[in-house]
């Protein structure tokens, strides 16, 4: 069973940066499209960025130019660099492999909290 462990979140001021990491068991990142999701309080979980096996990336419009997704297949890790953070980026961030618009392949991890506040 694949386990996903997210880390790197924290409290940061508006305009600040964070780098999130997602470590997975097994060599899943070379086989699956991987995505970073986030869930703000009272909101549904949403996909904010994804990366294909060939490293083609997708970004939600609201994070384009500010977030960068990358991966290291040898380390079984996917990263999300968050720059120019805004209060509306506050959420719990998760990684997973999207199956379609409504589901994912793996059990959700615990996520990592990102709080943007002055």
C-alpha positions in Angstrom: 0.0 0.0 0.0 1.4 3.4 -1.0 2.0 5.8 1.8 2.3 9.6 1.2 3.9 11.8 3.7 3.8 15.6 3.3 6.0 18.1 5.1 7.4 21.6 4.9 4.4 23.6 5.9 4.4 26.4 8.5 3.4 30.0 9.3 4.6 32.6 6.9 4.0 36.3 6.3 2.3 37.4 3.1 4.9 37.5 0.3 6.9 34.8 1.9 7.9 31.4 0.6 7.8 27.7 1.6 8.9 24.5 0.0 6.6 21.5 0.5 7.8 17.9 0.1 5.8 14.7 -0.4 7.6 11.4 0.1 6.1 8.3 -1.3 6.7 4.6 -0.7 7.7 2.8 -3.9 8.6 4.2 -7.3 5.2 5.8 -7.9 6.4 9.1 -9.1 7.9 7.7 -12.3 4.6 5.8 -13.0 1.8 8.3 -12.1 0.8 11.8 -12.7 1.3 13.4 -9.3 -0.6 16.4 -7.9 -0.6 18.8 -5.0 -4.0 19.6 -3.6 -5.1 21.9 -0.8 -8.1 22.2 1.4 -9.0 25.5 3.1 -11.4 25.6 6.1 -14.9 25.1 5.0 -13.9 24.5 1.4 -13.5 21.4 -0.8 -10.1 20.0 -1.6 -8.8 21.3 -4.9 -6.0 20.5 -7.2 -3.5 23.3 -7.5 -0.6 21.7 -9.5 0.3 18.5 -11.1 3.3 16.9 -12.9 3.3 14.1 -15.5 5.7 11.3 -15.9 7.4 13.4 -18.5 7.5 16.4 -16.2 4.8 18.4 -18.0 3.2 20.7 -15.4 -0.3 22.1 -14.8 -1.2 24.9 -12.4 -4.5 26.3 -11.2 -4.8 29.9 -12.5 -4.6 31.5 -9.1 -1.2 30.0 -8.4 0.4 30.3 -11.8 3.7 32.2 -11.6 3.9 31.7 -7.9 4.0 28.0 -7.3 6.3 25.5 -8.9 5.9 21.7 -8.8 8.9 19.4 -9.4 9.9 15.8 -8.6 12.9 13.7 -7.9 12.1 10.1 -9.0 15.2 8.7 -7.4 14.2 10.1 -4.0 10.5 9.2 -4.5 9.7 12.8 -3.7 7.5 15.5 -5.2 8.0 19.2 -4.2 5.9 22.3 -4.3 7.7 25.6 -4.1 5.4 28.3 -2.9 6.4 31.9 -3.5 4.7 35.3 -3.1 2.2 33.7 -0.7 -1.1 35.3 0.0 -3.5 34.8 2.9 -5.9 33.0 0.5 -3.2 30.3 0.1 -3.8 29.2 3.7 -4.9 25.6 3.7 -3.8 22.0 4.4 -1.7 20.8 1.5 -1.7 17.2 0.3 -0.2 15.2 -2.5 -1.7 12.3 -4.4 -2.1 10.9 -7.9 -5.2 12.1 -9.7 -7.3 9.4 -11.3 -9.9 11.8 -12.7 -11.4 15.1 -11.6 -13.2 13.5 -8.7 -10.9 10.8 -7.3 -7.3 9.8 -6.6 -5.4 6.6 -6.6 -4.0 6.5 -3.1 -5.1 7.0 0.5 -4.7 10.6 1.6 -1.8 11.4 3.9 -2.0 13.7 6.9 -1.2 16.8 4.8 0.9 19.8 5.9 -0.6 23.1 7.1 0.3 26.3 5.4 -0.8 29.5 7.1 -0.2 32.9 5.6 -0.7 35.7 8.0 0.9 38.8 9.3 
